[in-house]
Amino acid sequence: MTSALPYALIATDLDGTLLRAGDTVSRRSYTALATARAAGAQHIIVTGRPVPQVRHVLYGLGYRGLAVCGQGAQVYDAARGRVIHSVALDRDLAEVALGKIEAEIGEVYVAVNRVGVDVEMRMGPGYRMPHPHLATVRVGRRAELWAAPINKVLLQHPELDDDELTRVARSVVGDLVNVTMAGEHTVELQPPGVDKGSGLALAADRLGIAAPETIAFGDMPNDIPMFARSGHGVAMANAHRELKAVADEVTSSNEEDGVAVVLERLYS
């Protein structure tokens, strides 16, 4: 069914998009989302963060809908507090991929997000956490990262920047795993075929909303598949150049309430 609304579904990334510094959502953005929901639109969060790293944000928003987490590997039902879809990354495949990458560029620093609702991120030697306020466990040996099921691997390199690390990893193991850049110092390996677009498609199908009825907001290359699955893609002013290149429009930065700027225009 075609909606009379500008867009029936609003899909927002979190970091660098809806969130300001300190994992906060401004009053203006909160109000703009509430106005859109009152008009009949639905809001869905689509984030690279796994479920354990996003639940406090959902609680602060009073969010009761579905959330696509872990770069599309998880769909979380916030109202029921449970994961309703989850895809694990084969740990043997992850080790093979890492071996191939390190054969090309030397040692990389590694962390993993484990499968589950109440689990910490595990970080190997050398890995620097981009969000120091999130729950993590430091392990002494890389082998300890594989002790439990995981949904993605996070990489850092002591010398290469994020763009170059992504390019090299994709060229070496892009046929084995999905390689994406999700943020500063956040290059990730996901299960093949899993990305924000696949996760959004799964959640939107559950809601009965088609791609052309979706407007998506993001800031990094990992949002490109989400834009491809939406009728309209909005990049933030602070977005990576690769996302801006495929966006339908560019709004203000996350610190300047860029999501609210667009929603106010559409739903006020």
N, C-alpha and C positions, 0 to 999 in steps of 0.2 A: 504494500500500500504506500502510495506517495504522500508524504507529510506536507501540510500547509505551512509548516514552520520553515524558516530559512534553512535550518539543518536540524534533523531530529536527534542527532547524536553529536556530542562535543567530546572529542578525545584529546586529553592533555598529557603531555610528558610532565615530569616533576622538576628535576634538577635543571636549572637554567631556563625554565619555561614558566611553570606555575609558581614554583617556590622562589622566594627571595633567600638571601643569606640566612643561615641558621635554621633552615627547614621551616620557614614561616610562610604563610599565605596572607597577603594583605587584606585589609577590610574591603577595599575596593574590589579585588578579585573575588573574594568570598561573596559579596553582594551581587556582582555581575553573574556569577554562576547560579546563585539562588533565583535571580530574576529569570534567567534562561530556563531553569527547571520549572518555575511557576508558569512559564509560557507553554510548557509541555515537552521541552527538550530533555534528553537524558545526558548525564555526564559520566564518562568513563576515564579512569586514569590508566595510562599506558606507559610503563616505566621500565628502565633497565634494572632497577633495584629488585632484589628478591623479596618475597613476602615479609620475612622478619625485619627488613630494613625500611619497610613502608607502613607498617601497621600504626605506628605512632602518628604519622602524618594523616592517615585516614581517620583516626580517632579525633584528631584536632579539627578536622573538617566536618565532623559529624557524617562522614561518608558511609553510605549503606548499600552501595551498588557493587558491581563487578569491577575488579581491578586486574589489568593485565600486567604481570610482573616478570622479572627475570628475563628481559628481552623477548617476551612472548612464550617462554617455557612454562609459565604458570598463569592460571586464571583463578583469582581469589574472590570468594563471596564474602564481602565484608559484613553483611547482615548476619550471616551464620558463622562467621569466623572460621571458615574452612576452605582449603584448596579444592577446587572442583575439576581442575585439569593440571597435569604436571608431566613434563617430558624431561627425562634425565639424560645427561651426557655420558656416554660410555667411557668409563675411566681408562680402559686400555687404549681406546681411540685417542683420548686426551693425551696420554703419555706418548703415543706415537707421534701425534701432531707436535708436541713440545720438542721431541727429539729432532724432528725435521727442521723446525724453526731454529733451534740452537745450533744445528749443523751448518746453518746458513749465516747466522749473525752472532754466535757465541751465547753466553749465558743470559737468560732472561729471569726476572723475578716474578714469582707466581703466587696467586691466591685463588681460592675457589669459593663459590657459593654452594652450600649444601642444600639438598632437598629437605623440605620441612617448614614448619611454621615457627618453631621456637629454637632455631639453631643459629650459631654465630658464623660469621665469615672466617675462614681459616687462611692465614697468611704465612707463606714460606719466608725463608731468609732473604732480606733485602727489600721486600715489598713494602711500599709506602702507602698507607691508607689515605685516599683522597678525602674521605669524610671521617675525621677522627672521632666524632661523637657517636658513631655506630658501633654495635657490639662486634668485637673481633677476638680471635684467639691466635696467638703467634705460635708456630710450631718450629721445631729445630731442624727437621729434615723434610725434604719434599715428599718422601714416601708417606708421611703422615697426612698429607692432603687427601690421599685417596682412601682413607679409612672408612668413609661412609659415602653414599650416593651423592652426586653433585649435579647441578644443572648448568653450570658454566665455569670457565677458567678465565682469570683476569691476568693480563701480562703487563709488565713494564720492562724497559731496557735501560741500562745505565747510561747510554749515550744517544741512542736514536730517539727522535721526537715521535709523537703519537702518529702523525701522518705516515712517516717512513716505516715505523713498526707495523702499522696496519697494512701498508703496501706490500712489505716483504712477507708478512705472515699469510696474506691472501694469495700471493703468488706461489708460496710453497705448499700450503695446506688447504687452500680454498676449495679443493675438490673433496676434502675429508670432513671439514667442519665449516660452520658459518663464522666468518671473521668480521667484526664490526668495531668501530670507534664510538664509544658511548659517552665520553667526557674527557676532561683533562686527566692524563695518566691512567686512562681506562680503555685499554684495548682488550677485546674479549673473544673467546671461542665458545660458540654455542652448538647444540646438536644440529646436524644438517637439516635445512629446510625450516628452521625455527628462527623467527625474527618478530619484530613488533607488528609487522603486517599480518603474519599468520595468527598471532595472538589476538589482534584486534578483530580479524575476520571471524574467529571462533566465538569471541564474546558478542560481537554484533549480531551474528546469526542467532545466538540464544535470545537476543533482545528483539529479533525480527526486523532489524534495520539494515538497509542496503548501503553499499559503499557510497553512492552518490548523495545520500542523505547525511553524510558524516563530514564534519569539519575537524581538522586535526591541527594541533599546535606542537611545535618542537624546536630544538636548537642544535642537534648534533646529527652526524651521518646515520646513526642507528635509527633515526626517525624517518629516513627516506622510504623504507617499506611501508610505514604507517601512512605516509602521504600518498603512496601509490594505491593504498586500499581506501582512500577517502575521496570525497568529492571536491574538497578544497583544503589545501595545505598552507598553513601560516607559519612562517619562520620568524623567530624573535630577532630583534636588532643585533643581539649578541651571538647569533647563530653561526655555526661553521659555514664556510663558503660553499661547501658541497650541498648543504641543505638549502641554502638561499638560491642556488642555481636551479632547483627543481620546485621551489615554492610558488604558489599562486600569488602570495603577497607577503610583505615583510611588515611586522608591527613593531612597537616599541620593545625595549628590553624587558627581561623578567623583573628587574628592579624598578622599572617604570610602568608596571602593570600592563604589559603588552597584551596579555590574554583578555583582560577586562576591556581594553580599548576596542577590541574587535567585537566582543560580546555585547557591549553597550550599543554599538552601532547596529547590530543585527536584531537584538531582542528587546531593546528599551521601547 
